[in-house]
Amino acid sequence: MARRAEVTPMVGWTYDLILWLFTILVDLFFREIHPRGSWRVPRRGPVIFVAAPHANQFVDPLILMRVLRTESHRRIATLIAEKSMRRRFVGACSRAMGAVSVARALDSTKPGIGKIYLPDPVNDPTLVRGVNTAFDKEAQVGGLLVLPSVKGSAANAEILEIHGPEEIRLKKEFKGPDALKQLTGRTDISEDGRFIDGGGDGSKDLQERFEGSSYKTAPKVDQTKVYDAVFDRLDAGGCVCIFPEGGSHDRTELLPLKAGVAIMALGSLAANPDSGLTIIPCGMNYFHAHKFRSRAVVEFGAPIEVPNELVEMYRSGERREATRQLLEIVYQSLVAVTVTSPDYDTLMLIQAARRLYNPTGKKLPLPMVVELNRRLVKGYTLYKDDPRIVNLMKSVNQYNKQLWLLGVRDHQVEYAKFSIPKVVFTLIYRLSKLAIMAIGTLPGLVLFAPIFVASKLISIKKSREALAASTVKLQGRDVMATWKLLVALALAPLLNALYTILLTYWTYRNRVQGYVPDWVSLWMVVAFGLGFFPSISFAALRFGETGMDILKSLRPLVLCLNPTSANTLVRLREKRTALSAEVTEVINTLGPEMFPDFDNVRIVADPFREGLMHELGTPKSPKSPRTSHFPSRGYAPGSPRRSNTADASIGGGSSAHGHLPRNESFGNLGNIGLFATRPPSRSRSRSSSAGGLANSSGFPVKGFSTISSKESLDEVSKKIRGAMQERGQERSRRRSEEGSWELASSGAITPGSEEGKKEI
């Protein structure tokens, strides 16, 4: 049977061209983007990528597209909100890249007439009545009833029946104290949504003089075309990317997942059980996602193969239960690749504890930072009521407050042990570097100041608009990076063209006051301007980035010269040392209770326990003192070691030794590749894609399974033959494509031998 044409076809060269253009902007905006676990992505066959948290509106899919195209040579069709598709530029680019438009009910909400309330919240919580409402005209069966936003979240419920202009019945009751308070006016509501003072007899159901709550209605949305487009793409062996939270947000925890991803997977397998569909969870882990030159780690989790019993349940009509179970599997997989916390304060607390748990001041690779944060969040969630944790967290909060009052960062506390001559020398040296940086930054800063100002103002305006229209956003920061990129994309070419025109006209009028010789033609001036002005802006970007890092390092040095603040800094350093030991002791005590193999999977070695690395079997080398503190990660025995193993990282820095971190020195300008966002060594990048232990080279080492029957031997032989065949096909394809243009292909192809290892 011939496959029907796709609803939203994808053209390969158009996809690659647009992605390449946006990749330049993404690489300029982000300082580092690290993939982790990309070897888990299948090279062929239908795949659904499930990405969360959706913290950066249009930037998230761009980063994921770029990583998958570079690492796995896969193109993906993203699901994008119909509201975004209506934007002229965004919609045109999305359609050209094969995106699938999705209508969301909450994007079409309209204010309702009158007020609503619950007449019997105890005995009949799904019955809603209105005062001067018109439910029969403004509401739809299957649509939504939406309450006003409280603390950044708005409760909503699906409409089951419409009894008249002033009465409707919901499919499920409203839950939570905020929603019930809005609909009853009562304040005697527990956290689990129970009425403390009872009710149900009509006397206490509503607060006295309660007038009801305002509300909004949303229409029912038919998603048949969306599912058809997704099924067509999967049937063709393609990839689909979905953000199952339903929209971008700036929260620290995952939002409840929408059922769409489960319906897509089960529906596709129900129609084509032998398609080999897999689901890949993708963790989008950012460090200050809305800020310029921030960092990101894209982590791919273990592939999810949908259980056959769930597919059979879906076929037999038990769709709701099958969807619920698969959605739970997807959610747990996303939790394993993301860093989530109940609120922002808890996340900041975890970050501080992680820095204190790295007391040697060594910089961890960015993927290991994410993994360590994840484990600390898991431990804090389990032991947060333990008296030791409560007292420790109070001490950490006090330490953070003192840092804030002094205006210094955690790793800069080590400056307190510098001698006065060293402080003076370091300060003069960095001021000299800052002056050089300013000379390189000033021309571009002046010429392209309109872009900086416009992107700042427009992104703030758009974040406020998004916050007002959203029911889940806290500050609207998730749209800021998107609009900064869009404004830069629109204004940068215009400014470059304008400056080139002005330079050409100046040359035509008087040869730039006579400095341009007569033999220089106007077309040469145009060519020069089109190359010169973008170079000036890029130089300003790179010099300005390094200069800002140097500028931020000056304050603790100045404080060291002031006797009063210097004493405070010394005491703070002593407190940090004691607090670091306390954090490490608590983690070493509670860690083994939570992780039985705690010492074997340790990310950061304990410097307070002598001989730990020797106990774990890690050899100590007098030539490489780093190995006595940290496990070697991503290097084979005897392979050359890099002295800047932890360059691509955040946190501690090497300031304890009087040196600037990498991003505060000229070394940052000497990186191979102007737009490089990955470590230059493949051995290091494999450590970023590690799926094993801290001491492993990327793959978890487990005991060999026994071959106890002829069937087992045949199965192993089949997998080996398949891996070798796939490797041969990959070599043939690469030879045939040699010399052709391939987007970001340098060093990005995962060796087929690694796929063979994974399959075996």
DOPA-393355 format. One record per residue (C-alpha): x, y, z; residue in one letter. Coordinates in steps of 0.2 Angstrom, whole numbers, padded with zeros to 4 digits, always signed. Layout:
N
XYZA...
//
This chain:
760
+0000+0000+0000M+0007+0017-0005A+0011+0029+0009R+0000+0045+0008R+0009+0062+0006A+0014+0070+0022E+0003+0085+0027V+0018+0096+0032T+0033+0090+0021P+0051+0093+0025M+0063+0099+0012V+0081+0093+0018G+0091+0107+0010W+0079+0121+0016T+0079+0113+0034Y+0098+0113+0034D+0100+0131+0027L+0088+0139+0040I+0096+0129+0054L+0113+0134+0049W+0108+0152+0050L+0100+0151+0067F+0114+0141+0073T+0126+0156+0071I+0114+0166+0082L+0112+0152+0095V+0131+0150+0096D+0133+0169+0098L+0120+0169+0112F+0126+0154+0122F+0143+0152+0128R+0142+0133+0129E+0130+0120+0123I+0135+0102+0128H+0126+0086+0122P+0126+0072+0134R+0120+0054+0129G+0118+0058+0111S+0124+0040+0107W+0107+0034+0113R+0098+0042+0098V+0094+0029+0084P+0102+0033+0067R+0086+0027+0058R+0068+0023+0061G+0054+0033+0069P+0058+0042+0085V+0048+0054+0096I+0059+0066+0106F+0051+0072+0122V+0059+0087+0128A+0057+0096+0145A+0057+0108+0154P+0052+0120+0140H+0061+0135+0147A+0066+0145+0131N+0051+0147+0119Q+0058+0146+0101F+0076+0143+0107V+0073+0125+0114D+0069+0117+0097P+0083+0126+0088L+0096+0119+0101I+0088+0102+0100L+0088+0103+0081M+0106+0108+0080R+0112+0095+0092V+0103+0081+0084L+0108+0086+0066R+0126+0088+0072T+0127+0072+0083E+0116+0060+0075S+0112+0067+0058H+0093+0067+0061R+0081+0080+0056R+0066+0083+0067I+0049+0090+0065A+0044+0100+0080T+0026+0103+0086L+0023+0122+0087I+0008+0132+0094A-0004+0138+0081E-0002+0155+0090K+0016+0156+0086S+0013+0150+0068M+0003+0166+0065R+0018+0176+0067R+0025+0180+0050R+0043+0177+0052F+0042+0162+0064V+0028+0154+0055G+0037+0155+0038A+0053+0147+0045C+0043+0134+0054S+0033+0129+0039R+0049+0128+0029A+0057+0116+0042M+0042+0104+0042G+0035+0110+0059A+0017+0104+0064V+0005+0117+0070S-0004+0113+0086V-0020+0123+0092A-0021+0125+0110R-0037+0129+0119A-0029+0140+0132L-0022+0151+0118D-0040+0156+0113S-0048+0160+0130T-0061+0174+0131K-0067+0183+0146P-0085+0176+0152G-0100+0187+0156I-0105+0187+0174G-0099+0177+0189K-0098+0159+0193I-0098+0149+0210Y-0101+0131+0216L-0118+0129+0224P-0114+0113+0233D-0095+0111+0234P-0096+0096+0246V-0109+0085+0238N-0109+0090+0220D-0092+0098+0216P-0094+0097+0197T-0110+0108+0196L-0106+0126+0192V-0119+0140+0192R-0118+0157+0186G-0125+0174+0189V-0130+0184+0174N-0120+0172+0163T-0123+0165+0145A-0115+0148+0145F-0126+0142+0131D-0119+0156+0120K-0100+0157+0125E-0096+0139+0131A-0094+0123+0122Q-0095+0105+0127V-0078+0099+0128G-0071+0116+0130G-0063+0123+0146L-0069+0134+0160L-0053+0144+0166V-0052+0153+0183L-0041+0169+0186P-0023+0166+0189S-0016+0164+0207V+0003+0163+0210K+0006+0161+0192G-0006+0147+0189S-0024+0146+0183A-0035+0131+0187A-0046+0125+0172N-0058+0111+0170A-0067+0103+0154E-0085+0106+0152I-0096+0090+0151L-0113+0097+0149E-0122+0114+0147I-0139+0114+0156H-0143+0132+0152G-0137+0150+0152P-0133+0149+0170E-0128+0131+0174E-0115+0119+0168I-0107+0102+0173R-0089+0099+0173L-0080+0083+0168K-0069+0084+0184K-0071+0095+0199E-0059+0109+0203F-0045+0104+0215K-0034+0114+0226G-0037+0127+0240P-0035+0142+0228D-0048+0136+0215A-0060+0131+0229L-0058+0148+0238K-0061+0157+0221Q-0077+0148+0218L-0084+0148+0236T-0076+0162+0245G-0072+0151+0260R-0055+0151+0268T-0057+0135+0279D-0049+0124+0265I-0034+0112+0268S-0020+0109+0257E-0028+0094+0249D-0044+0103+0245G-0055+0098+0260R-0067+0110+0269F-0062+0110+0287I-0079+0117+0294D-0089+0104+0284G-0104+0110+0274G-0116+0101+0262G-0132+0106+0271D-0133+0123+0262G-0128+0133+0277S-0109+0134+0275K-0107+0130+0257D-0103+0148+0252L-0095+0162+0262Q-0107+0176+0267E-0109+0190+0254R-0099+0180+0241F-0103+0187+0224E-0094+0174+0214G-0078+0173+0203S-0074+0180+0186S-0069+0167+0173Y-0064+0163+0155K-0070+0151+0142T-0059+0141+0129A-0066+0132+0114P-0065+0114+0110K-0050+0110+0099V-0050+0096+0086D-0032+0089+0084Q-0036+0076+0071T-0025+0085+0058K-0011+0086+0070V-0011+0068+0074Y-0012+0064+0055D+0003+0074+0052A+0013+0066+0066V+0008+0048+0060F+0013+0052+0043D+0030+0058+0048R+0033+0043+0059L+0027+0031+0046D+0040+0038+0034A+0053+0034+0047G+0056+0052+0053G+0057+0061+0069C+0045+0071+0079V+0049+0083+0094C+0036+0087+0106I+0037+0098+0122F+0024+0088+0133P+0021+0102+0146E+0011+0111+0133G+0020+0128+0132G+0035+0137+0138S+0037+0142+0156H+0050+0149+0169D+0047+0137+0183R+0059+0126+0192T+0049+0110+0191E+0041+0101+0177L+0023+0105+0173L+0010+0091+0172P+0012+0082+0155L-0001+0083+0142K-0007+0066+0135A-0003+0070+0117G+0014+0062+0117V+0006+0045+0123A-0008+0046+0111I+0005+0049+0096M+0016+0034+0101A+0001+0022+0105L-0008+0027+0090G+0007+0025+0078S+0011+0008+0085L-0007+0002+0085A-0007+0006+0066A+0010-0001+0063N+0016-0012+0077P+0033-0017+0068D+0038+0001+0065S+0051+0001+0079G+0046+0017+0086L+0055+0023+0101T+0053+0038+0113I+0069+0048+0118I+0068+0059+0133P+0078+0075+0132C+0083+0086+0146G+0085+0104+0142M+0096+0110+0157N+0100+0129+0157Y+0111+0140+0168F+0101+0157+0167H+0092+0153+0151A+0087+0171+0147H+0104+0178+0149K+0116+0182+0136F+0131+0170+0135R+0124+0158+0146S+0126+0139+0146R+0116+0124+0142A+0117+0105+0143V+0106+0094+0132V+0104+0077+0139E+0097+0062+0131F+0090+0048+0142G+0088+0029+0139A+0076+0025+0124P+0059+0020+0129I+0051+0006+0120E+0032+0006+0122V+0027-0010+0130P+0016-0021+0119N+0003-0023+0133E+0000-0005+0132L-0002-0005+0114V-0015-0019+0115E-0024-0010+0129M-0025+0005+0117Y-0032-0006+0103R-0045-0014+0114S-0053+0002+0119G-0044+0005+0136E-0036+0021+0129R-0037+0031+0145R-0028+0019+0156E-0015+0015+0142A-0011+0033+0140T-0010+0036+0158R+0003+0022+0161Q+0014+0027+0146L+0013+0046+0152L+0020+0040+0169E+0034+0031+0161I+0038+0046+0150V+0037+0058+0165Y+0049+0047+0176Q+0061+0046+0161S+0061+0065+0160L+0064+0067+0178V+0080+0056+0176A+0087+0069+0163V+0082+0086+0171T+0085+0096+0187V+0069+0100+0195T+0065+0108+0212S+0049+0114+0221P+0054+0132+0219D+0068+0144+0214Y+0074+0146+0232D+0077+0127+0234T+0086+0127+0217L+0098+0141+0223M+0101+0131+0239L+0105+0115+0229I+0117+0125+0219Q+0126+0132+0234A+0127+0115+0242A+0135+0108+0226R+0148+0122+0226R+0152+0118+0244L+0153+0100+0240Y+0167+0104+0228N+0179+0111+0241P+0195+0109+0231T+0190+0123+0219G+0192+0112+0204K+0180+0116+0190K+0168+0101+0185L+0163+0098+0167P+0146+0106+0164L+0137+0089+0161P+0144+0083+0178M+0138+0099+0186V+0120+0095+0180V+0122+0077+0186E+0128+0082+0203L+0113+0095+0205N+0101+0081+0200R+0108+0069+0214R+0108+0083+0227L+0090+0087+0223V+0085+0069+0224K+0094+0068+0241G+0086+0084+0248Y+0069+0079+0243T+0071+0063+0253L+0079+0070+0268Y+0073+0088+0269K+0064+0085+0286D+0080+0078+0294D+0086+0089+0307P+0104+0088+0300R+0098+0094+0283I+0087+0108+0291V+0101+0115+0301N+0113+0114+0287L+0102+0123+0275M+0100+0137+0287K+0119+0139+0288S+0120+0138+0269V+0106+0152+0267N+0116+0163+0280Q+0132+0160+0270Y+0123+0165+0253N+0116+0180+0262K+0133+0186+0267Q+0140+0183+0249L+0125+0194+0243W+0129+0208+0255L+0147+0208+0251L+0143+0207+0232G+0155+0193+0229V+0153+0175+0222R+0157+0159+0231D+0173+0155+0222H+0180+0173+0225Q+0180+0170+0243V+0197+0162+0241E+0204+0179+0237Y+0205+0182+0255A+0220+0172+0257K+0230+0182+0245F+0244+0193+0252S+0243+0212+0250I+0257+0213+0237P+0248+0199+0227K+0231+0207+0228V+0239+0224+0221V+0248+0215+0207F+0233+0205+0202T+0222+0220+0202L+0234+0230+0191I+0236+0216+0179Y+0217+0213+0177R+0214+0232+0175L+0227+0232+0161S+0218+0217+0153K+0202+0226+0155L+0209+0242+0147A+0214+0231+0132I+0197+0223+0131M+0188+0240+0131A+0198+0245+0116I+0193+0230+0107G+0175+0232+0113T+0171+0250+0111L+0169+0252+0092P+0157+0238+0091G+0148+0243+0106L+0145+0261+0099V+0140+0255+0082L+0128+0241+0087F+0121+0249+0103A+0104+0251+0095P+0103+0232+0094I+0108+0230+0112F+0095+0243+0118V+0081+0237+0106A+0083+0219+0111S+0083+0223+0129K+0067+0234+0128L+0058+0223+0116I+0061+0207+0126S+0056+0215+0142I+0040+0220+0134K+0036+0203+0126K+0039+0195+0143S+0027+0206+0151R+0014+0202+0138E+0017+0183+0139A+0016+0184+0158L-0001+0193+0157A-0008+0180+0144A-0001+0165+0153S-0008+0154+0167T+0009+0145+0171V+0023+0158+0170K+0031+0166+0185L+0041+0181+0177Q+0039+0177+0158G+0058+0175+0157R+0056+0160+0145D+0052+0172+0130V+0066+0184+0133M+0080+0174+0125A+0069+0171+0110T+0065+0189+0107W+0083+0194+0110K+0088+0183+0096L+0074+0188+0084L+0077+0207+0086V+0096+0204+0083A+0092+0193+0068L+0081+0207+0061A+0092+0223+0066L+0109+0216+0063A+0108+0215+0044P+0099+0231+0043L+0113+0240+0053L+0127+0232+0043N+0118+0237+0027A+0116+0255+0033L+0134+0257+0039Y+0140+0250+0022T+0129+0262+0012I+0135+0277+0023L+0153+0272+0020L+0151+0270+0002T+0142+0287+0001Y+0156+0295+0011W+0169+0287-0001T+0159+0294-0016Y+0158+0311-0009R+0176+0315-0004N+0185+0298-0003R+0183+0298+0016V+0192+0315+0018Q+0205+0309+0006G+0210+0294+0015Y+0204+0281+0002V+0215+0281-0014P+0206+0284-0031D+0210+0267-0037W+0198+0259-0024V+0182+0257-0033S+0165+0259-0024L+0161+0240-0026W+0177+0236-0017M+0171+0248-0003V+0154+0239-0002V+0163+0222-0001A+0174+0229+0013F+0159+0236+0023G+0149+0219+0022L+0164+0210+0029G+0171+0224+0041F+0156+0229+0051F+0150+0211+0055P+0168+0208+0061S+0168+0223+0072I+0152+0217+0080S+0159+0200+0083F+0175+0207+0090A+0165+0217+0102A+0155+0202+0107L+0171+0191+0111R+0181+0205+0119F+0166+0211+0129G+0162+0194+0136E+0180+0192+0142T+0180+0210+0149G+0164+0208+0158M+0171+0192+0167D+0187+0202+0172I+0176+0216+0178L+0166+0205+0189K+0182+0198+0197S+0188+0215+0203L+0177+0218+0217R+0184+0205+0229P+0201+0211+0225L+0196+0229+0230V+0188+0222+0246L+0204+0214+0251C+0213+0231+0251L+0200+0238+0263N+0205+0232+0281P+0187+0232+0287T+0180+0222+0272S+0196+0211+0271A+0193+0205+0289N+0175+0201+0284T+0181+0191+0269L+0193+0182+0279V+0180+0176+0292R+0169+0172+0277L+0182+0161+0270R+0184+0152+0287E+0166+0150+0288K+0166+0143+0270R+0179+0130+0275T+0169+0124+0290A+0153+0124+0280L+0161+0114+0266S+0167+0101+0278A+0149+0100+0286E+0141+0098+0269V+0153+0085+0264T+0151+0075+0280E+0132+0076+0279V+0132+0070+0261I+0145+0056+0265N+0133+0050+0279T+0116+0051+0270L+0123+0046+0253G+0126+0028+0256P+0109+0026+0264E+0101+0032+0247M+0114+0025+0235F+0121+0008+0240P+0135+0010+0228D+0138+0028+0234F+0158+0028+0234D+0158+0019+0217N+0148+0031+0208V+0155+0046+0217R+0156+0062+0205I+0167+0072+0217V+0180+0064+0227A+0180+0068+0246D+0196+0077+0249P+0193+0075+0268F+0195+0056+0267R+0213+0052+0264E+0216+0037+0252G+0198+0037+0246L+0204+0036+0227M+0216+0023+0232H+0202+0013+0240E+0192+0015+0224L+0206+0008+0213G+0211+0025+0205T+0230+0026+0204P+0239+0041+0210K+0252+0049+0199S+0264+0062+0205P+0264+0070+0188K+0245+0073+0189S+0240+0079+0206P+0222+0082+0199R+0219+0063+0199T+0221+0062+0218S+0205+0073+0219H+0194+0068+0204F+0190+0053+0195P+0197+0052+0177S+0183+0053+0165R+0183+0050+0147G+0201+0045+0145Y+0208+0028+0141A+0224+0022+0150P+0239+0029+0143G+0230+0042+0132S+0237+0060+0133P+0229+0071+0146R+0223+0089+0144R+0228+0101+0157S+0211+0110+0154N+0200+0096+0157T+0187+0106+0166A+0187+0121+0154D+0169+0119+0149A+0162+0121+0166S+0155+0133+0178I+0158+0136+0197G+0173+0135+0207G+0187+0141+0195G+0205+0140+0199S+0205+0157+0208S+0212+0148+0223A+0229+0147+0214H+0228+0166+0209G+0223+0162+0191H+0208+0168+0182L+0195+0155+0176P+0196+0151+0158R+0182+0163+0153N+0191+0177+0162E+0207+0176+0152S+0214+0178+0134F+0213+0159+0132G+0195+0161+0128N+0199+0170+0113L+0211+0157+0106G+0198+0143+0105N+0198+0133+0090I+0183+0139+0080G+0175+0156+0083L+0158+0148+0086F+0164+0133+0095A+0152+0127+0108T+0159+0110+0112R+0176+0105+0118P+0189+0103+0104P+0193+0085+0109S+0182+0071+0105R+0188+0061+0120S+0181+0075+0131R+0165+0077+0121S+0162+0058+0124R+0163+0061+0142S+0149+0073+0140S+0139+0060+0132S+0143+0048+0146A+0130+0036+0151G+0140+0027+0164G+0149+0030+0180L+0161+0044+0185A+0176+0034+0181N+0170+0026+0165S+0173+0032+0148S+0155+0034+0143G+0146+0017+0145F+0141+0009+0161P+0150-0007+0164V+0140-0022+0169K+0143-0040+0172G+0142-0051+0156F+0126-0061+0154S+0127-0079+0152T+0124-0088+0135I+0114-0103+0142S+0106-0109+0126S+0108-0110+0107K+0094-0096+0106E+0105-0085+0116S+0120-0088+0105L+0110-0085+0089D+0103-0069+0097E+0121-0062+0101V+0127-0067+0084S+0113-0058+0075K+0116-0042+0085K+0135-0043+0081I+0131-0046+0062R+0118-0031+0062G+0131-0020+0071A+0145-0024+0058M+0133-0022+0043Q+0127-0005+0050E+0145+0000+0052R+0149-0005+0034G+0134+0004+0028Q+0139+0020+0037E+0157+0019+0030R+0150+0017+0012S+0138+0032+0015R+0152+0043+0022R+0164+0039+0007R+0150+0042-0005S+0146+0059+0003E+0164+0064+0005E+0167+0081-0002G+0149+0086-0002S+0142+0100+0010W+0136+0093+0026E+0129+0104+0040L+0141+0105+0055A+0148+0087+0051S+0166+0089+0058S+0169+0077+0071G+0150+0074+0074A+0148+0056+0068I+0147+0043+0082T+0157+0029+0077P+0147+0013+0072G+0157+0003+0084S+0150+0012+0098E+0132+0008+0092E+0138-0010+0090G+0143-0010+0109K+0127-0002+0114K+0117-0016+0104E+0127-0030+0111I
//
